[in-house]
Each structure stands twice: as structure tokens, then as C-alpha cells.
Amino acid sequence: MAGTSAVQHGHGHEHYEKSQLIIVVMCSMAGTLMQALDTTIANVALPYMRGSLSASQDQITWVLTSYIVAAAVMTAPVGWLAARFGKKNILLVSMMGFTVASMLCGAATDLTEIVVFRLLQGVFGAALAPLSQAVMIDLYPIEKRAQVMAIWGIGIMLGPILGPTLGGFLTDAYSWRWVFYVNVPFGIAATIGLWLVFKDTHRNDELKFDWSGFGFIALAMGALQLMLDRGNTQDWFGSTEIVIYAVLTGLGMFLFLVHMVTAEKPFLPRKMFRDRNFTSSSVVMFVVGAVLLASSALMPPYLQSLGGYTVLQTGLLLGPRGFGTIAAMLLVGKFGNKWDPRVLMSVGTACVSFSLWQMAQWTPSIAFNELLVVSIIQGFGFGMVFSPLNLVAFATLPGQFRTDGSAFANLVRNVGSAIGVSVSVMILTDSMQAIRADLTRFASPFNRGLAVNAESLYMNLQLPTGQQTLNGMIGVRAAIDAYANDFLAMAALSLVMFPLIWMMRRPSFTGAPRQEKQSLGESAPEGAVPKPAE
């Protein structure tokens, strides 16, 4: 495309010069990256925030919970908001609100303030990822879709991966407040760029809001997120609080499904789910979210508590996974329209499963080279799955469902992430307790292995030092095996993606053997590949 050529907008007749197009893409991507980073960047700073804000261990987790719950609830109505008020207005409000909320989080002086400001951050940040995806799909013709989704995928995938790295560096070098302040300059620049360059989209002033549908899904998502986030600290269903959340989740989901089936114009269009590619890709997106964030959440404590690495060292060790993701995204962006995306996703799934199986064999003394190679393979695998997945998901989805579809896909990924983290922590805790209980039966004066040679000196159960030494060794062994159980569980979950991937249709614009290419003028009609849902 020549530098002076124009790119037709997907929802109207506006045109962008190449330089304007680059600005819009960069600004919308900045919002996506900021929102994705903030799902994990604050995790490593929690111990420092706890001391500074005089909060208990249970209280400080609300810094994460408030953000996750608000983002989950407000992701659902993004499609309606964009259709009613225009993508530009919602993007600008979201970007400005997220930037101001980030600044307020950094300036918070007590726990109440930061929880409220994190809630606002989640409210405004919810629309950034789905809208940026919809905008980038609108701006480019269908034959450029692989490159566009690769660019967008880099922001989404690098956020959870680089969050602990950047958070560890900022906390170690400055303070936990810079975990939030880092968003401010990028947010201001992105807001100005979108305001000056991005052209508004069509809006429907007569569109009515489905308050019942929104209320039901908000109840379900809010209660689910609270249940998942609080369950590990409240003994799950042994707690009345968690039981209440579970009941509200089930009630909200049941009412939402009934409403969606019976309502004339439901909150989420029913026809959207008749598209086989979109429905299958949504399930795969759930699995990707669960495995990606769960593995990202488990690695820092593994390296710090068992490997003895500092926060900064841990962040640097996790960095190579991001390089693998970038490499995969660039590869898919270049060849995504020439190769079958199902093959690419299968290769990526195999890489993810293999890397998780390898991680299950790790010990704290793992060689640096092996850690590096496995991390890169895992990042490469996630990149090979995520970018083609978004390509296939929207290939046959009619254009009028694009923003709703993007919002739903992001919601599913976020729910998968929350469930993945909660279940992985539950498996880790339960496995550690069970393995420790099993190993302690060998801690007996009648165990002859503890009564000979050096063991009789270092692990003499008649001496307090011997008891402490043996207790520490049992704890470490139990933790190693518990982490291995978690990694094996995630490897098994990732295998679920294989049959789902091959349930999808291959998009015709990816160079299928029997492809019936049409003459693409400015851009292909959205329903032309390969046979959209009725």
C-alpha cells in the first residue's frame, strides 16, 4: 500500500492516510497493553503495598479483587456502548478514566482509597481491549487480518507475561506506586492521538439498553469473580461467604441464559453463537486464558520461595517467555494468510503442552539454560495459538456482531484467567498438604535412614535443630511435587484445545486448496468467508 493511499474504515466512508493509520493502531494498542499489564503488574508489589498501607494479608488482596470484578462486569456492555455512543467516544472516555484512575492509585494513602481507585481502573479499562480489537479489524481489509491480529495479540499476550517483570523492576528500583504511575504518560499520549486522528463511527441513538440482561450477567460475573478470588483464603465451600457467592453466580447465569433465549432483543445477540468458528474459538480462548495466567501466577513464587531468586531476578527470568511470544506473533503476522491457522494453533498447543510437562520435572536447582529454553518454547506456543485464534474467530462472524463478539471473547478470556489462577492455587495448596502429610510418616526415630552417617547428626529427631532441618526438607519436597501436579494439570487442560481447534472451519482467505477467492476491491464483505452463520 502506498504511503499516500487511504484505508477504508469498516463502518463508513472515512479514509485514513498511512501515517494516521499507524497513530490509531499505536494508540489503541497502548490502551490494550496498559489494561493487560495491570492484571498482573501489581501482584509482585502487594507485600510492599501491605506494609505501606497498614493492611492485613486478607485485606490487601482486595487491591486485585476490586480491579478484576469491575473489569469482568463492565466488559459485557462494551458492544452496546460502542454502538450507542460511537467507538471514539467510548475509547476516549475509557482511556482518560483509566489514566486518571492509575494516577490516583499511585497517590493512594490508605487501603480504602486504593481499592476504590482500582475499582475505577477496572471500570474504565474494561473497554480498552475489546474496542481496540474491533477498531483494528475495522480499519484493515480481510486479507490483512492475520497481521492485524498478530499486532493486537502482542499487546494482550505480553501484558500478563511482562507484568511481573516490569512490576518487579519498578518496585525494586523505585516504589510500588510506580507500578501505577507508569501508565500515566502512555495514557495521556494515547488519548491525545485518538482524539486528533481517530474518526468516529456510526452510532444508533435509538438503541435501547437491555437492563435485565446486563443485571443478570453482572450479578453472575461479579459473584463468580468474588468467589474465585476469595475462595482460597476462605476455605472454599466451608465458608458461608463463598456459598453465597456460588448461589448468586448460578442464579445470575441461569436468569441470563433464560433471558437471552426468550427476549426479543437480548443483551448478547443469539445469532452470534450460531457461528461455529466463533463458538469454538471462545472455548479455546477460555482455556488459553486459564493456562496463560495460571502459569504466570505460579512461576514467580516458585522461583522466589524455592529457587531463592529476588523479585528483580525473577522478573528477568520470566522475560524470555515474552520474546518467544513476539517471535510467534511476527511469524503468524507474515504467514498467517498463507497457512492453515488450525495447523498453526495445533503446533502452538503442542509447544505449550510440552513446556508444561517439562516444567513438571523441574527442581529449584534447574539449570538456567533449560529454564530459558522451556520459557521461550512456552511463549512461542502461546503466540502461535492466540493470534490465529483471533483470526479464525472473526473470519466468518457477520460484521454487525464484531464489537459484541470482541467484548464476549475478552470476557471469556478474563473469566478463564480468574478460574485458572484460583484452581491452580487450590491444587497447589491441597497437594502440598497431602504430600506433606504423606512424607511426615517417615519422620520417625524408627526410620533407620535417619540414624546413620551424616543424617544422624543433621536430622536427629531428638534435637530441635534436627527436627527443624527435617521439617524444612519435607516442606521443600512437598512444594516441589505440588507445583509439579499443577503444571501437569495445566498440560492436560491444554490438550483440550486440539479437538476444539479442528472443529473450526478454515477461513477461505488463508489460501485453502479449494478456496473460492472473490475479487476484493477496497476490502472483502464481512460475510464472504467461507459461509457465515445464518
C-alpha positions in Angstrom: 0.0 0.0 0.0 1.5 3.3 -1.0 2.2 5.9 1.7 -0.4 8.3 0.4 -3.1 5.7 -0.1 -6.1 5.6 2.0 -7.6 2.8 4.1 -11.3 2.5 4.2 -12.9 2.3 7.5 -15.0 -0.7 8.2 -18.2 1.1 9.3 -18.3 4.1 7.0 -16.6 6.0 4.2 -13.9 7.7 6.3 -10.3 7.3 5.0 -7.0 7.3 6.8 -3.6 8.2 5.4 -0.9 5.6 6.3 0.6 7.9 9.0 -2.8 8.4 10.6 -3.5 4.7 10.5 -0.2 4.0 12.3 -1.1 6.5 15.0 -4.6 5.0 15.6 -3.1 1.5 15.8 -0.4 2.5 18.2 -2.8 4.5 20.5 -5.4 1.8 20.6 -2.6 -0.8 21.3 -1.3 1.3 24.1 -4.6 1.1 25.9 -4.7 -2.7 25.4 -1.2 -3.2 26.7 -1.9 -1.0 29.8 -5.0 -2.9 30.6 -3.3 -6.3 30.1 -0.3 -5.3 32.2 -2.4 -4.1 35.1 -3.9 -7.6 35.5 -0.6 -8.9 36.9 1.8 -6.0 37.4 0.5 -5.2 40.9 0.9 -8.8 42.1 4.6 -8.6 42.9 4.1 -5.2 44.7 1.4 -6.5 47.1 3.9 -7.2 50.0 5.2 -3.7 49.8 1.8 -2.1 49.5 0.6 -4.1 52.5 3.3 -2.5 54.7 2.8 1.0 53.3 -1.0 1.0 53.6 -1.0 -0.9 57.0 -3.2 -3.7 55.6 -3.6 -7.4 56.6 -2.9 -10.2 54.1 -6.6 -10.7 53.6 -7.3 -7.0 53.1 -4.6 -6.3 50.6 -6.0 -8.9 48.2 -8.9 -6.6 47.6 -6.5 -4.5 45.5 -6.6 -7.3 43.0 -10.2 -8.3 43.5 -11.7 -4.9 43.0 -10.0 -4.5 39.7 -10.9 -8.0 38.4 -14.5 -7.8 39.4 -15.1 -4.3 37.9 -13.4 -5.3 34.6 -15.5 -8.5 34.4 -18.8 -6.7 35.0 -18.1 -3.8 32.6 -16.7 -5.9 29.7 -20.1 -7.2 28.9 -21.9 -3.9 27.8 -19.0 -2.7 25.7 -20.7 -3.7 22.4 -23.9 -1.8 23.3 -21.9 1.3 24.5 -19.9 1.5 21.2 -23.0 1.1 19.1 -24.9 3.7 21.0 -22.3 6.4 21.6 -19.6 5.5 19.0 -16.3 3.8 19.4 -14.3 7.0 19.5 -16.2 8.5 22.4 -16.1 5.3 24.5 -12.4 4.8 23.7 -11.5 8.4 24.8 -13.6 8.2 28.0 -12.1 4.8 28.8 -8.5 5.9 28.1 -8.9 9.1 30.1 -10.6 7.4 33.0 -8.0 4.6 33.2 -5.2 7.1 33.1 -6.7 9.2 35.9 -7.5 6.1 38.0 -3.9 4.9 37.6 -2.6 8.2 38.9 -5.0 8.1 41.8 -3.9 4.5 42.7 -0.3 5.6 42.8 -1.2 8.5 45.1 -3.4 6.4 47.5 -2.7 6.9 51.2 -4.8 4.1 52.7 -6.5 0.8 51.8 -9.9 2.2 51.1 -8.6 4.7 48.6 -6.6 2.3 46.6 -9.5 -0.3 46.5 -11.9 2.4 45.2 -9.4 3.7 42.6 -8.6 0.1 41.5 -12.4 -0.4 41.1 -12.5 2.7 38.8 -9.4 1.4 36.9 -11.3 -1.8 36.2 -14.5 0.0 35.1 -12.7 2.3 32.6 -10.1 -0.3 31.5 -12.7 -3.0 30.6 -13.5 -1.5 27.2 -9.9 -0.9 26.1 -9.0 -4.4 24.8 -12.3 -5.3 23.0 -12.7 -1.9 21.4 -9.1 -1.8 20.2 -9.6 -5.3 18.7 -12.8 -4.2 16.9 -11.2 -0.9 15.7 -8.2 -2.7 14.3 -10.3 -5.2 12.5 -12.5 -2.4 11.1 -9.5 -0.5 9.8 -8.0 -3.2 7.6 -9.3 -5.3 4.8 -9.8 -9.0 5.4 -6.6 -10.0 3.6 -4.6 -8.0 6.2 -6.4 -9.6 9.1 -3.6 -12.0 10.1 -1.1 -9.1 10.6 -3.6 -7.0 12.5 -4.5 -9.8 14.9 -0.8 -10.5 15.4 -0.2 -6.9 16.4 -3.2 -6.9 18.7 -2.2 -10.2 20.2 1.3 -9.0 21.1 -0.3 -6.4 23.5 -2.7 -8.9 25.0 -0.2 -11.7 25.5 2.8 -9.6 26.6 0.7 -7.9 29.4 0.4 -10.9 31.7 3.9 -12.2 30.7 5.8 -8.9 31.3 3.7 -7.7 34.2 5.7 -9.4 36.9 9.0 -8.4 35.2 8.1 -4.7 34.9 6.4 -4.7 38.3 9.4 -6.3 40.0 11.8 -3.8 38.4 9.7 -0.7 39.3 9.1 -1.9 42.8 12.7 -2.8 43.4 14.2 0.4 41.8 11.6 3.0 42.9 8.5 2.0 44.9 5.2 0.2 44.4 3.5 3.5 43.4 5.3 3.5 40.1 3.5 0.3 39.2 0.5 2.6 38.6 2.3 5.9 37.6 3.9 4.1 34.6 0.5 4.2 32.9 0.1 8.0 33.1 2.4 9.2 30.2 1.3 6.5 27.8 -2.3 7.1 28.7 -2.0 10.8 28.0 -0.2 10.3 24.7 -2.7 7.7 23.5 -5.7 9.9 24.5 -4.3 12.8 22.5 -3.5 10.6 19.5 -7.0 9.1 19.4 -8.7 12.5 19.9 -6.8 14.1 17.0 -6.8 11.3 14.4 -9.4 8.6 15.1 -12.6 9.2 13.1 -15.9 8.5 14.9 -18.0 5.5 13.9 -21.7 5.2 13.2 -23.9 5.3 16.3 -27.5 4.3 16.8 -29.3 6.9 19.0 -32.4 4.8 19.2 -30.7 1.7 20.6 -32.3 0.5 23.9 -30.2 -0.9 26.7 -31.2 -4.4 28.0 -31.0 -3.6 31.7 -32.3 -7.1 32.7 -29.7 -8.9 30.6 -26.9 -6.7 31.9 -28.1 -7.0 35.5 -28.2 -10.9 35.3 -24.7 -11.2 33.7 -23.3 -8.5 36.1 -24.6 -10.5 39.0 -23.1 -13.7 37.7 -19.7 -12.3 36.8 -19.3 -10.2 39.9 -20.3 -13.1 42.2 -18.1 -15.6 40.3 -15.0 -13.3 40.5 -15.6 -12.8 44.2 -16.0 -16.5 44.8 -12.8 -17.3 42.8 -10.7 -14.6 44.4 -11.8 -15.2 48.0 -12.2 -18.9 47.9 -8.6 -19.8 48.6 -8.4 -17.7 51.7 -11.9 -18.6 53.0 -11.7 -22.4 52.8 -14.0 -22.5 49.7 -17.4 -24.1 50.4 -16.6 -24.5 54.1 -17.3 -20.7 54.2 -20.8 -19.3 54.2 -19.5 -16.3 52.2 -18.3 -18.5 49.3 -21.5 -20.5 49.3 -23.5 -17.2 48.9 -21.3 -16.2 46.0 -21.7 -19.6 44.4 -25.5 -19.4 44.7 -25.6 -15.9 43.2 -23.3 -17.0 40.4 -25.6 -19.9 39.5 -28.8 -17.7 39.8 -27.4 -14.9 37.7 -26.2 -17.3 35.0 -29.5 -19.2 34.9 -31.5 -16.0 34.6 -29.2 -14.6 31.9 -29.5 -17.7 29.8 -33.3 -17.8 30.1 -33.4 -14.1 29.3 -31.2 -14.5 26.2 -33.3 -17.3 24.8 -36.6 -15.7 25.4 -36.0 -11.9 25.0 -36.8 -10.3 21.6 -33.5 -8.3 21.7 -31.2 -9.9 24.2 -28.1 -8.4 25.7 -25.9 -10.6 23.6 -27.2 -11.4 20.0 -28.2 -15.1 19.8 -27.2 -15.3 16.1 -23.6 -14.6 17.2 -23.3 -18.0 18.8 -24.5 -19.9 15.7 -21.2 -19.3 14.1 -19.2 -22.5 14.7 -15.8 -20.7 14.4 -16.7 -18.1 17.0 -18.2 -20.5 19.5 -15.3 -23.0 19.3 -12.7 -20.2 19.5 -14.5 -18.8 22.6 -13.9 -22.1 24.4 -10.3 -22.3 23.3 -9.9 -18.6 24.4 -11.2 -19.7 27.9 -8.5 -22.4 28.1 -5.7 -20.1 26.8 -6.7 -17.5 29.5 -6.7 -20.2 32.2 -3.3 -21.7 31.3 -1.6 -18.4 30.5 -2.4 -16.5 33.7 -2.1 -19.6 35.9 1.4 -20.4 34.7 2.3 -16.7 35.0 1.0 -16.6 38.6 2.8 -19.8 39.7 6.3 -19.1 38.3 7.2 -16.1 40.5 6.5 -17.8 43.9 8.2 -20.9 42.6 11.4 -19.1 41.7 11.4 -16.9 44.8 10.3 -19.2 47.5 12.0 -22.4 46.3 14.8 -21.1 43.9 15.8 -18.2 46.2 15.7 -15.5 43.5 15.0 -11.9 44.2 12.0 -10.1 42.8 14.1 -8.4 40.1 15.8 -11.7 39.2 12.5 -13.5 38.9 11.2 -10.8 36.6 14.2 -11.1 34.3 14.0 -14.9 34.3 10.4 -14.7 33.1 11.2 -12.2 30.4 12.3 -14.7 27.7 8.8 -16.1 27.5 7.8 -12.7 26.1 10.4 -12.9 23.4 9.1 -16.3 22.3 5.6 -14.8 22.1 6.8 -11.9 20.0 8.6 -14.3 17.6 5.5 -16.4 17.1 3.3 -13.3 16.6 5.7 -12.0 13.9 5.7 -15.4 12.2 1.9 -15.6 12.2 1.6 -12.0 11.0 3.8 -12.7 8.0 2.4 -16.1 7.0 -1.0 -16.3 8.7 -2.9 -15.7 5.5 -0.9 -18.4 3.6 -1.0 -21.3 6.1 -3.9 -23.1 7.7 -4.5 -21.4 11.1 -5.6 -24.7 12.6 -2.2 -26.2 11.9 -0.5 -23.1 13.5 -2.7 -23.4 16.6 -2.0 -27.1 16.8 1.7 -26.5 16.7 1.3 -23.8 19.4 -0.8 -26.1 21.6 1.9 -28.9 21.3 4.6 -26.4 22.4 2.5 -25.2 25.4 1.7 -28.8 26.5 5.4 -29.9 26.1 6.7 -26.9 28.0 4.3 -27.5 30.9 5.2 -31.2 31.0 8.9 -30.2 31.2 8.2 -27.7 34.0 6.6 -30.6 36.0 10.1 -32.2 36.0 11.8 -29.1 37.4 13.5 -28.7 40.8 14.7 -25.4 42.3 18.2 -26.2 41.1 17.0 -26.2 37.5 19.8 -25.1 35.1 19.4 -21.6 33.7 19.7 -22.8 30.1 16.9 -25.3 30.5 14.7 -22.7 32.2 15.4 -20.3 29.3 14.6 -22.8 26.6 11.4 -24.0 28.1 10.2 -20.5 28.8 10.8 -19.4 25.2 9.0 -22.6 23.9 6.1 -21.8 26.1 5.9 -18.2 25.0 6.2 -19.2 21.4 3.4 -21.7 21.8 1.0 -19.2 23.3 1.7 -16.8 20.5 1.1 -19.5 17.9 -2.3 -20.2 19.4 -3.6 -16.7 20.3 -3.0 -14.8 17.0 -4.6 -17.4 14.6 -7.3 -18.0 17.1 -8.5 -14.4 16.8 -8.1 -14.6 13.1 -10.5 -17.6 12.9 -12.9 -16.3 15.5 -13.9 -13.3 13.4 -13.4 -14.8 9.9 -17.0 -15.9 9.5 -18.7 -13.7 12.0 -21.0 -11.1 10.4 -19.7 -7.5 10.8 -22.6 -6.3 12.9 -21.6 -8.7 15.7 -18.0 -7.8 15.6 -17.9 -5.5 18.7 -20.2 -7.7 20.7 -18.1 -10.7 19.7 -14.9 -9.0 20.7 -16.3 -8.0 24.1 -17.6 -11.5 24.7 -14.2 -13.1 23.7 -12.4 -10.8 26.1 -14.9 -11.6 28.9 -14.4 -15.3 28.3 -10.6 -15.0 28.4 -10.8 -13.0 31.6 -13.1 -15.5 33.3 -10.8 -18.3 32.2 -7.9 -16.4 33.7 -9.6 -16.0 37.0 -10.7 -19.6 37.2 -7.3 -20.8 36.1 -5.5 -18.9 38.9 -8.0 -19.9 41.6 -8.0 -23.6 40.6 -4.2 -23.7 40.3 -3.7 -22.2 43.8 -6.3 -24.6 45.2 -4.4 -27.6 43.6 -1.1 -26.2 44.9 -2.4 -25.8 48.5 -4.2 -29.1 48.7 -1.4 -31.1 47.0 1.2 -29.5 49.4 -0.9 -30.5 52.4 -1.5 -34.1 51.2 2.1 -34.7 50.1 3.5 -33.2 53.4 1.2 -35.5 55.4 2.4 -38.5 53.4 6.0 -37.6 53.9 5.8 -36.9 57.6 5.2 -40.6 58.3 8.9 -41.2 57.5 9.9 -38.6 60.2 10.2 -41.3 62.9 13.0 -42.4 65.3 12.4 -45.9 63.9 13.5 -44.8 60.4 17.0 -46.3 60.1 17.8 -43.9 57.3 17.8 -41.0 59.8 20.0 -42.9 62.3 23.2 -43.5 60.2 26.1 -41.5 58.8 25.6 -37.7 58.4 21.8 -38.0 58.6 22.1 -39.0 62.3 23.8 -35.6 63.0 21.8 -33.2 60.8 18.4 -34.8 61.2 18.5 -36.2 64.7 14.9 -36.1 65.8 15.9 -35.9 69.5 17.4 -32.4 68.8 15.4 -29.2 67.9 17.9 -28.4 65.1 17.4 -31.9 63.6 13.6 -31.5 63.7 13.8 -28.1 62.0 16.1 -29.4 59.3 13.9 -32.4 58.5 10.8 -30.3 58.6 12.3 -27.9 56.2 13.3 -30.7 53.8 9.8 -32.2 53.9 8.3 -28.8 53.2 10.5 -28.2 50.2 9.9 -31.7 48.8 6.1 -31.3 49.2 6.2 -27.9 47.5 8.2 -29.2 44.5 5.8 -32.1 44.0 2.7 -29.8 44.5 4.0 -27.4 41.8 4.6 -30.4 39.5 1.0 -31.5 40.0 -0.2 -28.0 39.0 1.9 -28.0 35.8 0.7 -31.5 34.9 -2.9 -30.4 35.4 -2.3 -27.4 33.1 -0.6 -29.6 30.5 -3.7 -31.9 30.5 -6.0 -28.9 30.2 -4.1 -27.5 27.2 -4.7 -30.8 25.3 -8.5 -30.0 25.3 -7.7 -27.4 22.7 -6.7 -29.9 20.0 -10.2 -31.3 19.2 -11.8 -27.8 19.5 -9.3 -26.4 17.0 -10.2 -28.9 14.4 -13.9 -28.3 14.9 -13.3 -24.9 13.3 -13.7 -24.1 9.6 -10.6 -23.0 7.7 -11.1 -19.3 6.5 -11.1 -19.1 2.7 -8.7 -16.1 2.7 -5.9 -18.2 4.2 -5.1 -19.9 1.0 -7.2 -23.1 1.2 -6.7 -25.5 -1.6 -10.3 -25.2 -2.9 -10.6 -21.5 -2.0 -13.1 -19.5 -4.0 -11.4 -16.2 -3.9 -13.5 -13.2 -4.8 -12.3 -10.0 -6.3 -11.5 -7.9 -3.3 -11.9 -4.3 -4.0 -11.2 -1.9 -1.1 -12.0 -4.8 1.3 -14.0 -8.0 1.3 -17.5 -8.1 2.7 -17.5 -9.4 6.2 -19.8 -12.3 5.4 -17.9 -13.7 2.5 -15.7 -16.3 4.2 -16.3 -19.2 4.0 -20.1 -19.3 4.8 -21.2 -17.2 7.6 -23.7 -18.2 10.2 -27.3 -17.6 9.3 
